[in-house]
């Protein structure tokens, strides 16, 4: 059976000829733009009969594979009957540093274009030229060869010889994958109630190329209910790649376990889990510098062998597996995982790899997107994460510090920093006495100052290491990029923080940007147990009227959970008066029903106040506290303390909306009850009030959008830690008088509505 491989000229030759090291020391962000200008400048010197940006395509048969290779050559030069393929490369280093007679990758690219053109036009001979141009001086350096078609044919065969093992490995895997996906049974004996409906809705969403917003209760098995139908869609040829996006490490583990379970039932699929660079880096500092890091040094000389090795022998490429193979091949584990993304079937990663303009994966071409499904777990988290990803800020003190550090050393940076610092001082004077204030627009003079600052910073950073300047450079660069996105969904404001002033471009409503980034993917599935109210989340996550929407009822019996409400005030002004009563209520519940309990508080300060009251009342019950800045090991130890069949009670004091509020699974009697103190409202602040005002002006209930919906989401997430399976039983205690009032009461899950007031 013949197979087809669609690949660009550049991707093909880079796979075969790339070599050298990862070196992420400073490079100007304007290089790409400058490179394009340099190309255009050279192309303007072409004669009338010459051509530029010529599209070339060839179908090349290699054994049982047809390679469909295409791309655009920079120039096609005509001199009498001689044809020359011109490949232009811009250079920022001195041209005398070009090794030998040019880069092997550059020659390979030019030769591939020459082969394609010569074959199409039945030429027996053709010339290839590398034109190197220095970005700053416009100095040029040329290398030229004349080759026969038979020489080019041998060259192309050699390239395909080198690429074919990888292509064959992929074909063999895809055949096995597709068959295994088609034949894969549901990896549990039976569906839980509601699981079949969710899985069926996800499959139909993919089949119809739609998006889905699904509210599905905690404990239903949302991960397998979304992954399984997506895998089946791969078997039917609808999908070629899946992304499973999460906000927390704990939910990534659940996705890994789902793939392992499906693999145990016959699935042949390769998945990779992306781990943050600073967590997976083997070195003390995550500096990708060949002089500092042996895993960066020579990375591209070893990466192809490492990819072939791991893809041949492994399926679930989690952090441990990636680290093991990275050490084996002496390569950077983070870059290794990123390179694997483009060769595997499923990617488990954080939201930012798709949605964050700073770090999103750049090599997902439009054609690949059409066969890619995005599964967005705990999608309620994407609202605030979206606001964070699409916002940017700069502060006065950053420029004041640079002004002090560069005086008499880097005069241009000193002058630019002084101008921006002075701009902030003028702003402060114009708004004397105000802690926060809104600006209608960003002053054009500030934009010019920032652009000039970054131009000057680029020159200094090329010369050597300057950490403070480097940090400022990237903050300004991001700020300028976000400035280009400003529209009615943004508010520009200034906030005084002690003696500092912060200017922020605040994305109040991330809906349009989330929608824009999601365009092109076959389907997106937003799902969560707490996607409530559903219409609110559909609106703010960029949904539209054509999207599918589903609500899955809880599969668990109401008798499995006892819901109690204690109507005490937990409002800030009343906390001192009611903290003792809360401690008494907690103590009464654990005495009534012995076991392990989690208590969630709206703040760490409040947690400590009630904890001290509780210990006065009951110094003998074992307690464990969530601490500020817990490491992953600390978190694991915290959860490990909740053992089944406890001989005496254990009470865990935690923060609502923190690391233990969601994605935590304590099945059976590892947990007997959950108590939630307060309705979870975010702290009153300037930003939250801006959100309120924004949606008020749109005719919505701004207070609900800014405070109530996010707060009650946290309450539902915390309560969802209790019932995880058909055999679980327990008690939820809600402490706040507002749980008896609208809109809070209406936002409680249906299975909590039959509560008892105590």
C-alpha positions in Angstrom: 0.0 0.0 0.0 1.4 3.4 -1.0 1.6 6.1 1.7 1.6 9.9 1.2 3.7 12.3 3.2 3.0 16.0 2.9 6.0 18.0 4.1 7.5 21.4 3.4 11.0 21.7 1.9 12.2 23.5 5.1 10.8 20.8 7.5 12.4 18.1 5.4 15.9 19.5 5.2 15.9 20.7 8.8 15.1 17.2 10.0 18.0 15.8 8.0 20.7 18.6 8.3 20.0 20.5 11.5 22.9 20.4 13.9 24.4 22.4 16.7 23.1 23.6 20.1 20.1 25.2 21.7 21.2 28.8 22.6 18.4 31.0 23.9 20.7 33.8 25.0 19.3 37.1 23.9 18.2 37.4 20.3 16.5 40.5 19.0 12.8 40.1 18.6 13.0 42.3 15.5 15.2 39.9 13.7 12.3 38.2 11.8 10.9 41.6 10.6 14.4 42.8 9.7 15.0 39.5 7.9 11.9 39.9 5.8 13.0 43.5 4.9 16.5 42.2 4.0 14.9 39.6 1.7 12.7 42.2 0.0 15.7 44.5 -0.4 17.6 41.9 -2.3 14.6 40.9 -4.3 14.1 44.5 -5.5 17.6 44.3 -7.2 16.4 41.4 -9.4 16.2 42.0 -13.1 12.8 42.2 -14.9 12.9 38.6 -16.1 13.8 37.3 -12.6 11.0 36.0 -10.3 10.6 36.1 -6.5 8.7 33.9 -4.0 8.2 31.1 -6.6 5.9 28.3 -5.4 7.3 24.8 -6.2 5.8 21.4 -5.6 6.9 17.9 -6.4 5.6 14.4 -5.8 8.6 12.1 -5.3 8.2 8.3 -5.1 10.4 6.5 -2.6 9.8 2.8 -2.2 6.1 2.6 -1.1 6.0 6.3 0.0 5.0 9.3 -2.1 6.5 12.4 -0.7 4.6 15.6 -1.6 7.1 18.3 -1.0 6.4 22.0 -1.5 7.6 25.5 -0.6 8.6 28.9 -2.0 12.1 29.7 -3.2 13.3 33.3 -2.6 14.4 33.9 -6.1 14.5 32.4 -9.6 17.2 34.2 -11.6 17.4 34.1 -15.4 20.7 34.8 -17.2 20.4 33.9 -20.9 19.7 30.2 -20.7 21.1 29.7 -17.2 18.6 29.3 -14.3 19.7 30.0 -10.7 17.8 29.3 -7.6 18.6 32.0 -5.1 18.2 31.3 -1.3 18.5 34.5 0.8 19.5 34.3 4.4 19.9 37.3 6.7 22.7 37.4 9.3 23.2 39.4 12.5 26.8 38.2 13.2 29.7 39.4 11.1 29.6 37.7 7.7 33.2 36.4 8.1 31.8 34.1 10.8 29.9 32.1 8.2 31.5 28.7 8.4 33.0 27.2 5.2 30.9 27.9 2.2 27.6 28.2 4.0 25.2 26.2 6.1 24.3 22.6 5.1 20.6 23.3 5.9 20.7 26.4 3.6 22.3 24.5 0.7 19.9 21.6 1.2 16.9 24.0 1.0 18.3 25.6 -2.2 19.1 22.2 -3.8 15.6 20.8 -3.1 14.1 23.8 -4.9 16.6 23.4 -7.7 15.7 19.7 -8.1 11.9 20.5 -8.2 12.3 23.3 -10.8 14.7 21.3 -12.9 12.5 18.2 -12.9 9.4 20.3 -13.8 11.3 22.0 -16.7 13.4 19.0 -17.8 16.6 20.8 -17.2 19.9 18.8 -17.3 21.7 21.5 -15.3 20.8 24.3 -12.9 22.7 26.7 -10.5 22.0 27.3 -6.9 23.1 30.4 -5.0 23.2 31.3 -1.3 23.0 35.0 -0.7 23.9 36.1 2.9 23.1 39.7 3.9 24.1 41.4 7.1 21.1 43.0 8.8 22.8 46.1 10.0 25.4 46.9 7.3 23.6 45.4 4.2 27.0 43.7 3.4 26.5 40.7 1.1 28.3 37.4 0.6 27.5 34.9 -2.2 28.2 31.2 -2.7 27.2 29.5 -5.9 27.3 26.0 -7.4 26.2 24.6 -10.7 24.7 21.0 -10.5 23.5 18.5 -13.0 20.0 17.0 -12.6 21.6 13.6 -11.8 23.6 15.1 -9.0 20.4 16.7 -7.6 18.5 13.4 -8.0 21.2 11.6 -5.9 21.1 14.4 -3.3 17.3 14.1 -3.0 17.5 10.3 -2.7 20.0 10.8 0.1 17.7 13.2 1.9 14.8 10.8 1.7 17.1 7.9 2.8 17.7 9.9 6.0 14.0 10.9 6.5 12.4 7.6 5.5 13.0 5.7 8.8 11.0 8.3 10.7 8.3 8.4 8.0 8.0 4.6 8.0 7.8 4.5 11.8 5.0 7.0 11.7 3.1 5.1 9.0 3.4 1.8 10.9 2.2 3.5 14.0 -0.7 5.3 12.4 -2.0 2.1 10.9 -1.8 0.3 14.3 -3.3 3.4 16.0 -6.2 3.8 13.6 -7.2 0.1 13.9 -6.8 0.1 17.7 -8.9 3.2 18.0 -11.6 1.7 15.8 -11.7 -1.5 17.8 -11.2 0.0 21.3 -14.0 -1.0 23.8 -15.0 1.4 26.6 -12.3 0.7 29.1 -14.7 0.0 32.0 -17.2 -2.8 32.5 -20.1 -0.4 32.3 -20.8 3.3 31.7 -21.7 5.3 34.8 -25.1 7.0 34.5 -24.6 10.0 32.3 -21.2 8.9 30.9 -22.7 7.5 27.7 -24.6 10.7 27.1 -21.5 12.8 27.5 -19.3 10.5 25.4 -22.0 10.5 22.6 -22.3 14.3 22.7 -18.6 14.7 22.4 -18.4 12.3 19.4 -21.3 14.1 17.6 -19.6 17.5 18.3 -16.4 16.2 16.6 -18.4 14.6 13.7 -20.3 17.8 13.1 -17.2 20.0 13.5 -18.8 22.0 16.3 -17.8 23.2 19.7 -19.4 21.9 23.0 -20.0 23.4 26.4 -20.6 20.5 28.8 -21.6 20.7 32.5 -20.9 17.3 33.9 -20.9 16.5 37.6 -17.8 15.6 39.6 -17.3 11.8 39.9 -18.9 11.0 36.5 -15.5 10.3 34.9 -15.3 13.4 32.6 -11.8 12.6 31.5 -12.5 9.2 30.0 -15.9 10.4 28.8 -14.2 13.1 26.6 -11.0 11.2 25.7 -12.7 8.0 24.7 -15.0 9.4 22.0 -12.1 11.6 20.7 -10.0 8.5 20.4 -12.8 6.7 18.5 -13.0 9.8 16.2 -9.3 9.1 15.4 -10.2 5.6 14.4 -12.9 6.9 12.0 -10.4 9.2 10.3 -12.1 12.4 11.6 -9.2 13.4 13.8 -5.4 13.1 13.8 -4.4 14.8 17.0 -5.9 15.6 20.4 -4.9 18.3 22.9 -6.1 17.7 26.5 -5.7 21.1 28.3 -5.6 21.4 32.0 -5.0 24.1 34.6 -3.4 21.9 37.3 -0.8 19.1 37.5 -3.2 16.8 39.3 -5.7 16.8 36.4 -2.8 16.0 34.0 -2.2 12.8 36.0 -5.9 11.8 35.5 -5.5 12.2 31.7 -2.3 10.1 31.8 -4.1 7.4 33.8 -7.0 7.4 31.2 -4.6 6.8 28.4 -2.9 4.0 30.3 -6.3 2.4 31.0 -7.2 2.5 27.3 -3.8 1.1 26.4 -4.5 -1.8 28.7 -7.6 -2.4 26.6 -5.8 -2.4 23.3 -5.2 1.2 22.4 -2.0 2.0 20.4 -1.6 5.7 20.8 1.3 7.9 21.7 0.8 10.8 24.2 3.2 13.4 25.6 2.8 15.4 28.8 4.4 18.8 28.7 6.0 19.9 32.0 7.0 23.5 32.7 10.6 24.3 31.8 11.7 25.3 35.3 10.3 22.1 36.7 11.8 19.6 34.2 15.1 21.3 33.7 18.1 19.2 34.8 20.2 22.2 35.8 20.0 24.5 38.8 19.0 27.4 36.5 16.9 27.0 33.3 19.5 28.7 31.1 19.6 27.2 27.5 23.2 28.1 26.8 25.6 25.5 25.3 28.5 26.9 27.5 26.4 26.4 30.7 24.3 23.3 29.9 25.6 20.1 28.4 22.0 19.1 27.5 21.7 22.2 25.3 25.1 21.7 23.8 24.8 19.7 20.6 21.1 19.2 21.1 20.3 19.1 17.3 23.0 16.6 16.6 21.2 14.1 18.9 17.5 14.9 18.8 16.5 12.8 15.8 18.0 9.6 17.3 16.2 10.4 20.6 12.9 10.9 19.0 13.2 7.6 17.0 14.2 5.8 20.1 11.4 7.0 22.4 8.7 6.6 19.7 9.8 3.1 18.9 9.7 1.9 22.5 7.2 4.0 24.4 3.6 5.1 24.3 2.8 7.3 27.3 5.6 9.9 27.3 5.1 11.4 30.8 7.6 13.4 32.7 9.5 10.4 34.1 9.8 8.8 30.6 10.9 12.0 28.9 13.5 12.6 31.6 14.9 9.1 31.3 15.3 9.3 27.5 16.7 12.9 27.8 19.4 11.7 30.1 20.1 8.7 27.9 20.6 10.9 24.8 22.0 13.9 26.7 19.4 16.4 25.5 17.3 19.1 27.1 14.1 17.4 28.4 11.9 20.5 27.9 12.8 21.1 24.2 12.6 17.3 23.7 9.0 17.3 24.9 8.1 20.2 22.7 9.7 18.5 19.6 7.7 15.4 20.4 4.4 17.3 20.2 4.6 17.3 16.4 5.1 13.5 16.3 2.6 12.2 18.8 -1.2 11.7 18.7 -2.2 13.3 22.0 -0.7 16.2 24.0 -1.5 16.7 27.7 -0.6 20.3 28.7 -1.5 23.6 30.3 -3.9 26.0 28.7 -1.1 28.4 27.7 0.4 26.1 25.0 -2.7 26.9 22.9 -4.1 30.2 24.2 -1.2 32.3 25.6 0.3 34.6 22.9 3.7 34.5 24.7 4.2 30.7 24.7 1.6 29.1 22.3 3.0 26.3 20.1 3.9 28.0 16.8 4.2 25.1 14.4 0.6 24.0 14.2 -0.3 24.7 10.6 -3.8 25.4 9.5 -4.1 22.0 7.8 -3.1 20.3 11.0 -5.6 22.3 13.0 -8.5 21.1 10.8 -7.8 17.5 12.1 -7.1 18.5 15.7 -9.6 18.4 18.7 -9.0 20.6 21.8 -10.4 19.1 25.1 -10.5 21.8 27.8 -10.7 20.3 31.3 -12.0 22.4 34.2 -12.9 25.0 31.7 -14.2 27.5 34.3 -10.5 28.2 35.1 -9.9 29.5 31.6 -11.9 32.7 32.3 -9.3 34.2 34.8 -6.4 32.5 33.0 -7.6 34.1 29.8 -7.7 37.5 31.5 -4.2 37.0 32.8 -2.7 35.7 29.4 -4.2 38.6 27.4 -3.3 41.4 29.9 0.1 43.2 30.3 1.6 45.7 32.7 4.7 47.9 33.2 5.7 49.7 36.3 7.5 52.9 37.0 10.1 51.4 39.5 11.4 49.1 36.8 12.6 52.1 34.8 13.8 54.0 37.8 16.0 51.1 38.7 17.4 50.9 35.2 18.0 54.6 35.2 20.1 54.3 38.3 22.0 51.2 37.1 22.9 52.5 33.6 23.9 56.1 34.5 27.3 56.7 33.0 27.4 53.1 31.6 24.8 52.8 29.0 23.8 56.4 28.1 21.0 55.5 25.6 19.3 53.1 28.1 19.7 55.8 30.8 18.0 58.4 28.6 15.1 56.1 27.5 14.5 54.9 31.1 14.5 58.5 32.3 11.9 59.5 29.7 9.6 56.7 30.7 10.1 57.3 34.4 9.4 61.0 33.8 6.2 60.0 31.9 5.0 58.2 35.0 5.9 61.1 37.2 3.8 63.5 35.0 0.9 61.0 35.2 1.2 60.8 39.0 1.2 64.6 39.2 -1.9 64.9 36.9 -3.8 62.5 39.1 -2.5 63.5 42.5 -4.0 61.7 45.5 -5.7 59.0 43.4 -4.8 55.4 44.2 -6.3 54.0 41.0 -7.6 55.7 37.8 -8.6 54.8 34.3 -7.0 56.1 31.1 -9.0 56.4 27.9 -6.0 55.4 25.8 -2.2 54.8 26.0 -0.4 58.1 25.3 1.2 57.9 21.9 4.4 59.4 23.3 4.7 56.5 25.8 4.4 54.0 22.9 7.2 55.8 21.1 9.3 55.9 24.3 8.8 52.1 24.8 9.6 51.3 21.2 12.8 53.4 21.4 13.6 51.8 24.7 13.4 48.3 23.3 15.5 49.3 20.2 18.2 50.6 22.5 17.9 47.5 24.8 18.4 45.2 21.9 21.8 46.8 21.1 23.0 46.5 24.7 21.7 42.9 25.2 23.6 41.8 22.1 26.8 42.7 23.8 26.3 40.7 27.0 24.3 39.6 30.0 22.2 42.3 31.8 19.3 40.5 33.7 17.4 43.6 34.8 17.4 45.0 31.3 16.5 41.7 29.8 13.5 41.3 32.1 12.4 44.9 31.3 12.9 44.3 27.5 10.5 41.3 27.5 7.9 43.0 29.7 7.9 46.0 27.3 7.8 43.7 24.3 4.7 41.9 25.7 3.1 45.3 26.6 3.5 46.6 23.0 2.0 43.3 21.6 -1.0 43.6 23.9 -1.4 47.2 22.9 -2.1 46.0 19.4 -5.1 44.0 20.7 -6.8 46.8 22.6 -10.5 47.1 22.0 -13.8 47.4 23.9 -12.9 44.3 25.9 -10.0 46.1 27.6 -9.6 48.7 30.3 -6.4 50.7 30.7 -5.8 51.7 34.3 -3.1 52.9 36.6 -2.7 51.7 40.2 -0.5 53.1 42.9 1.3 50.3 44.8 3.2 51.9 47.7 5.6 54.2 46.0 5.3 52.5 42.6 2.9 53.1 39.8 1.7 50.3 37.6 0.1 50.8 34.1 -2.0 47.8 33.1 -3.8 46.8 29.9 -6.5 44.7 31.6 -8.4 42.2 29.5 -11.8 42.3 31.2 -13.6 40.0 28.7 -11.4 37.4 27.1 -14.2 35.9 25.0 -13.2 37.3 21.6 -9.5 36.4 21.9 -10.3 32.9 23.1 -12.6 32.5 20.2 -10.1 33.9 17.7 -7.3 31.6 18.8 -9.6 28.6 18.6 -10.5 29.3 15.0 -9.4 26.5 12.6 -9.5 23.6 15.1 -12.0 20.9 14.1 -13.7 21.0 17.5 -13.3 22.4 21.0 -14.9 20.8 24.1 -15.2 23.0 27.2 -16.2 20.8 30.2 -16.4 21.1 34.0 -18.5 20.0 36.9 -19.0 23.7 37.7 -19.7 25.3 34.3 -22.7 27.0 36.0 -24.5 29.1 34.9 -23.8 27.5 31.6 -24.9 30.6 29.5 -22.4 32.8 31.4 -19.5 30.5 30.6 -20.5 30.0 27.0 -20.6 33.8 26.6 -17.3 34.6 28.3 -15.3 31.7 26.8 -16.1 32.8 23.3 -19.0 30.5 22.4 -21.7 31.3 19.9 -25.3 30.3 19.1 -24.2 27.4 16.9 -22.3 25.6 19.7 -23.6 22.4 21.3 -24.6 22.7 25.0 -25.3 19.8 27.4 -25.9 19.3 31.1 -25.4 15.9 32.5 -27.3 15.1 35.7 -25.4 13.6 38.7 -25.2 9.8 38.5 -25.2 9.6 42.3 -28.2 9.2 44.6 -29.2 12.1 46.8 -28.9 9.7 49.8 -25.2 9.5 49.3 -24.6 13.1 50.5 -26.1 14.9 53.5 -26.0 18.7 52.9 -26.2 20.9 56.0 -26.3 24.7 56.0 -25.3 26.8 59.1 -26.6 30.3 58.5 -23.8 32.3 60.2 -22.3 35.5 58.7 -18.8 35.1 57.3 -18.7 38.6 55.9 -15.5 40.4 56.7 -17.0 42.7 59.2 -18.6 39.8 61.2 -15.7 37.3 61.2 -14.3 38.2 64.6 -17.8 37.7 66.2 -18.6 34.4 64.5 -15.3 32.6 64.4 -15.9 30.9 67.7 -19.3 29.7 66.5 -17.7 28.3 63.4 -15.2 26.3 65.5 -18.0 24.9 67.7 -20.0 23.9 64.5 -16.9 22.1 63.1 -16.2 20.4 66.4 -19.8 19.3 66.7 -19.8 17.7 63.2 -16.6 15.7 63.6 -17.8 14.4 67.1 -21.2 13.4 65.6 -19.6 11.6 62.6 -16.0 10.5 63.1 -13.7 10.5 60.0 -11.5 12.8 57.9 -12.7 16.3 57.0 -11.6 19.1 54.7 -12.6 22.7 55.7 -12.2 25.4 53.1 -11.8 29.1 54.0 -11.9 32.2 51.8 -8.5 33.4 53.0 -5.4 32.0 54.9 -5.9 34.7 57.5 -9.4 33.6 58.2 -8.3 30.0 58.2 -5.8 30.7 61.0 -8.3 32.7 63.1 -10.8 29.8 63.1 -8.0 27.2 63.5 -6.8 28.9 66.7 -10.4 28.9 68.1 -10.8 25.2 67.2 -7.5 24.2 68.9 -8.7 26.0 72.1 -11.9 24.1 72.0 -10.4 20.7 71.0 -6.6 20.4 71.4 -6.7 16.6 70.8 -8.2 16.2 67.3 -5.4 15.8 64.7 -5.2 18.7 62.3 -3.2 19.5 59.2 -2.9 22.9 57.6 -2.4 24.1 54.0 0.7 26.3 54.1 1.6 29.2 51.9 3.8 28.2 49.0 3.7 24.5 49.4 5.9 22.4 47.1 4.6 19.4 45.2 6.0 17.1 47.8 4.3 19.1 50.6 1.0 18.8 48.7 1.4 15.0 48.3 2.2 14.6 52.0 -0.8 16.7 52.9 -3.2 14.4 50.8 -1.4 11.2 52.0 -2.4 12.1 55.6 -6.0 11.3 54.7 -6.0 7.5 55.1 -8.9 5.2 54.9 -10.5 3.6 58.0 -9.1 6.3 60.3 -8.9 5.4 64.0 -9.4 9.0 65.0 -10.5 12.2 63.1 -8.3 14.3 61.0 -9.3 17.8 60.0 -7.5 19.5 57.1 -7.7 23.3 57.1 -7.4 24.6 53.5 -8.0 27.7 51.3 -11.0 27.9 49.0 -9.9 28.0 45.4 -6.5 26.7 46.3 -4.6 23.6 45.2 -6.8 21.3 47.2 -10.1 22.7 45.9 -10.2 20.9 42.6 -8.5 18.0 40.9 -8.1 16.2 44.2 -9.4 12.7 44.5 -9.9 11.2 48.0 -12.3 8.2 47.4 -14.1 6.1 49.9 -13.7 7.0 53.5 -10.4 8.8 53.0 -12.8 11.8 53.4 -16.0 11.8 55.4 -17.0 15.4 55.0 -16.3 18.7 53.4 -17.1 22.1 55.0 -17.1 25.4 53.1 -16.9 28.6 55.1 -18.4 31.5 53.1 -19.7 31.9 49.5 -16.2 32.2 48.0 -16.6 35.8 46.7 -13.3 37.2 45.4 -11.9 40.0 47.5 -13.3 43.4 46.7 -10.8 45.2 44.6 -10.4 47.7 41.8 -10.1 45.1 39.0 -13.2 43.1 40.2 -15.1 46.4 40.3 -14.0 47.2 36.7 -15.4 43.8 35.6 -18.6 44.6 37.4 -18.9 48.0 35.7 -18.0 46.6 32.3 -20.8 44.0 32.4 -23.3 46.4 34.0 -22.8 48.7 31.0 -23.6 45.7 28.7 -26.9 45.2 30.5 -25.8 42.2 32.5 -25.7 41.8 36.3 -22.1 42.9 36.7 -21.9 41.9 40.4 -22.8 38.3 39.5 -20.2 38.3 36.7 -17.4 39.8 38.9 -18.1 38.2 42.3 -21.0 35.7 42.7 -20.4 33.4 39.7 -16.6 33.0 40.4 -17.3 32.6 44.2 -19.9 30.0 43.9 -17.8 28.1 41.4 -15.2 27.7 44.1 -17.8 26.4 46.6 -19.0 23.8 44.1 -15.5 22.7 43.3 -14.7 22.3 47.0 -17.9 20.3 47.7 -17.1 18.1 44.7 -14.1 16.6 46.6 -16.6 14.4 48.6 -18.6 12.1 46.3 -16.3 10.5 43.7 -18.0 7.1 43.1 -21.2 5.1 43.5 -20.0 3.8 46.9 -19.0 7.1 48.5 -21.1 8.7 51.2 -20.5 11.8 53.3 -21.6 15.2 54.6 -21.2 18.7 53.1 -21.5 21.6 55.6 -22.0 25.1 54.1 -21.4 27.8 56.6 -22.9 31.2 55.6 -26.4 32.7 55.8 -26.3 33.7 52.1 -26.6 30.0 51.1 -30.3 30.5 52.0 -30.7 33.5 49.7 -30.8 34.2 46.0 -28.8 34.0 43.8 -26.5 31.8 45.9 -29.2 29.2 46.7 -30.1 28.9 43.0 -26.4 28.2 42.0 -26.1 25.2 44.3 -26.0 21.9 42.4 -29.4 20.2 42.1 -28.2 17.3 44.4 -27.4 19.9 47.2 -30.8 21.6 47.1 -32.5 19.4 49.7 -30.3 20.6 52.5 -31.0 20.8 56.3 -30.5 24.1 58.2 -28.8 23.6 61.5 
